[in-house]
Amino acid sequence: MNTDKVTRIEVIDHQSEPVVGRAYTKYNCEKVELQLQDDGRTLKIFISKNLDLFCEKAKSNLKEKNL
């Protein structure tokens, strides 16, 4: 998934009782990386202003796009 234009992250919780709705919101995101881990059971969202915190694949993709 291309996350180049993403500037806001929201986690919507429809599982809790009572339903929580927006459980987490972060504005002004600069760098966003999505990763599936644990045989596809875990979705991780990485947001950062520091390129050094990203995995090598994400850093390579950002460099190719001159970001």
C-alpha positions as CSV (number, residue, x, y, z in Angstrom):
1,M,0.0,0.0,0.0
2,N,1.3,3.4,-1.0
3,T,1.4,5.7,2.1
4,D,3.1,8.7,0.5
5,K,0.0,11.0,1.0
6,V,-0.9,9.8,4.5
7,T,-0.8,12.6,7.1
8,R,-3.2,11.2,9.7
9,I,-3.4,7.7,11.4
10,E,-6.6,6.5,13.1
11,V,-7.3,3.3,14.8
12,I,-11.1,2.6,15.1
13,D,-12.1,0.1,17.8
14,H,-15.4,-1.6,17.0
15,Q,-14.5,-4.7,19.1
16,S,-14.7,-3.3,22.6
17,E,-17.9,-3.3,24.6
18,P,-19.1,-0.7,24.7
19,V,-17.8,0.3,21.2
20,V,-15.0,2.8,21.6
21,G,-14.8,4.1,18.0
22,R,-11.7,6.2,17.5
23,A,-9.2,4.7,19.9
24,Y,-6.1,6.5,18.6
25,T,-5.6,9.5,16.2
26,K,-2.2,11.0,15.2
27,Y,-2.1,14.1,13.0
28,N,0.8,15.6,10.9
29,C,2.4,12.2,10.2
30,E,5.4,12.6,7.9
31,K,6.7,9.0,7.3
32,V,4.3,6.1,7.6
33,E,5.2,2.4,7.1
34,L,2.8,-0.6,7.3
35,Q,4.1,-4.1,8.1
36,L,2.4,-7.4,8.4
37,Q,4.2,-9.7,10.9
38,D,3.7,-13.0,12.7
39,D,2.5,-14.9,9.6
40,G,0.1,-12.1,8.8
41,R,-1.6,-11.9,12.2
42,T,-0.2,-8.6,13.3
43,L,-0.4,-5.2,11.5
44,K,2.2,-2.7,12.6
45,I,2.1,0.9,11.8
46,F,5.3,2.9,12.1
47,I,5.1,6.7,12.0
48,S,8.2,8.8,12.4
49,K,10.1,12.0,11.4
50,N,13.3,10.1,11.7
51,L,14.2,8.0,8.6
52,D,16.7,6.0,10.6
53,L,13.9,4.3,12.6
54,F,12.4,2.7,9.4
55,C,13.3,-0.7,8.2
56,E,15.7,-1.1,5.3
57,K,12.9,-1.8,2.8
58,A,11.1,1.4,3.8
59,K,14.3,3.5,3.7
60,S,15.1,2.1,0.2
61,N,11.6,3.0,-1.0
62,L,11.8,6.5,0.4
63,K,15.2,7.1,-1.2
64,E,13.9,5.9,-4.6
65,K,11.1,8.5,-4.3
66,N,13.5,11.2,-3.2
67,L,11.7,11.6,0.2
